[in-house]
C-alpha cells in the first residue's frame, strides 16, 4: 500500500475482508451459493471482499431463525425489549469511530458524514427506547357497561431491504422500531455495502438481544424476490431507486404483505433574492454536494426566482472550496460515475453554462477511486433529462424562473415528491411554497429537511409507495397491528362480592 493511502483516515484502515458471510441465528454462516460479487472501496477501487449472492434457501434459513425466535421475543414484553435498545445505543456510541470509518470505507463518504448518519440512526434507537411510554393504547367506556381498548401488537417476521448510500443509518431507521415493538427481523443490505450491516450484527449480539431476533442475508435480485414471496414474512420495508421500489411494492402486495417502499427523488430548492447572503449559499451547496450528492434528500435542482446572481456567485465559491477525499467522498462505483458524467456532458452539449466542473478530478494516491468534484450547471431547461432525472451525484442544476408560481409549476411537474426547500426571508413566499409544493418533506431555509423523531420520514408521488412513513410515530404504525378489545360484564358476581 502506498504511503499516501496509509495516511488517509479512511483508506488507512483498508484490509481484505475475504468471503463475506450471512448472519443467521446469532452466528456467521456461509451462503449456499457459488456466485459472489466484489465489494469495492470507492476511494481507491480496490476489492474489500466478496459478497455472496445468496439463494432462496439462504433466505428461508434466516426467516426460520426469526420465526423460531419470535414467540420468546414477543413474550418478554416491551419494557425488556426497550432495555436492549439502551444497551445497543451505548455499545454503538462507544465504538462510533470504528463504525464510522467502516461505513466510509465501503460507501465512499467522509468519516464525518458516516458519523453523522450513525448518530441520526441512534436517534431512532433512542426513540424506540421510549416506546413503552408511547404506544400504550387508550381505554374508554364507549357505552353503559361497555369498555373498548386497543393495543399495538407485533407483526411477526419483518424484512428490511436497505440501500448502499446509508449502510448504517437506514437499518437503524427500521431495526429499533421493529425489534422494540416485538417483531423479529431479516435484513437484506445492499450488496455494494454489506460490511456495516454485519458490524451492526456484532453490536446486537453484544447488547444481549437473543439469537435469531436479527438476521442478515446478503445478495441481489434473487434474495429480494424470495423476501417478497416468503409466506412467513409479514411486512417489508424498502429504500432504494424508484424503479426497484415499484417492483418490490407490486410483488410483495401480490403476496398480501404489508409493504412500504421509498424510492428516488429529484428535489427542488427555491432561492429568492432576499435569501440570507451569508448562510444560504453554503446551505444550498451542502444540500446538493453532501455525501457526494448520493442521497434522496439532496437538492439537485435549484429554482432561481428573480436576480440571485450574488447568491449563485457565493455558491460557486463554496463549491470550488470543497476538497475531494476529505471534504467530499467518492461515487459508489464506476458505473454510477460514468452515468453522472454523461448528464454533465449532455448539459454541456445543450449549451448550458458549467459554472463549476467536477470532471476529471482525482485524489493523489487514490487515482483508482471513483472521483467527481462538485458541479454546478446554469441555464438548465426544465424539460431537459438532467433537470428531470435523478442524477444521484454532486451536480446542482440551476433553472431560472421569474415568479414563484412558475417555480411551483416546475416542481409540481416532477414525478417525484420527496423534499422541497425554499431559501427566503419572506414569510408569504415560504407559505406559498409550503402550501403548493408537491412533496412530503418541506424545508424553509433548510436544505436537507429530514424530520426528526417522532416526526416521520417519507415522500410523496413516485418517491414512496404504500401507506405510512418509515420512521417516527408513523413507522410504529407501519410495523405494528392494532388489537381491539370490547368488553361487557353481565350478571351479578354472586359469591365474589358478598
TACOR-V943728 format. One record per run of one state. SS is the DSSP state (H for helix, E for strand, L for the rest). FROM is the first residue (numbers start at 1). TO is the last residue. If there is no record, write none. Layout:
SS,FROM,TO / SS,FROM,TO
//
This chain:
L,1,2 / H,3,7 / L,8,10 / H,11,13 / L,14,18 / E,19,19 / L,20,21 / E,22,24 / L,25,26 / E,27,29 / L,30,35 / E,36,40 / L,41,46 / E,47,52 / L,53,55 / H,56,75 / L,76,77 / H,78,94 / L,95,95 / H,96,107 / L,108,110 / H,111,129 / L,130,130 / H,131,133 / L,134,138 / E,139,143 / L,144,145 / E,146,154 / L,155,156 / E,157,161 / L,162,168 / H,169,180 / L,181,183 / E,184,188 / L,189,194 / H,195,207 / L,208,213 / E,214,216 / L,217,220 / H,221,229 / L,230,232 / E,233,239 / L,240,241 / H,242,254 / L,255,257 / E,258,262 / L,263,267 / E,268,272 / L,273,279 / H,280,293 / L,294,300 / E,301,305 / L,306,308 / H,309,320 / L,321,323 / E,324,324 / L,325,327 / E,328,328 / L,329,333 / H,334,349 / L,350,352 / E,353,356 / L,357,374 / E,375,378 / L,379,384 / H,385,388 / L,389,394 / E,395,401 / L,402,403 / H,404,412 / L,413,418 / E,419,423 / L,424,426 / H,427,436 / L,437,440 / E,441,444 / L,445,460 / H,461,463 / E,464,465 / L,466,471 / H,472,478 / L,479,479 / E,480,488 / L,489,498
//
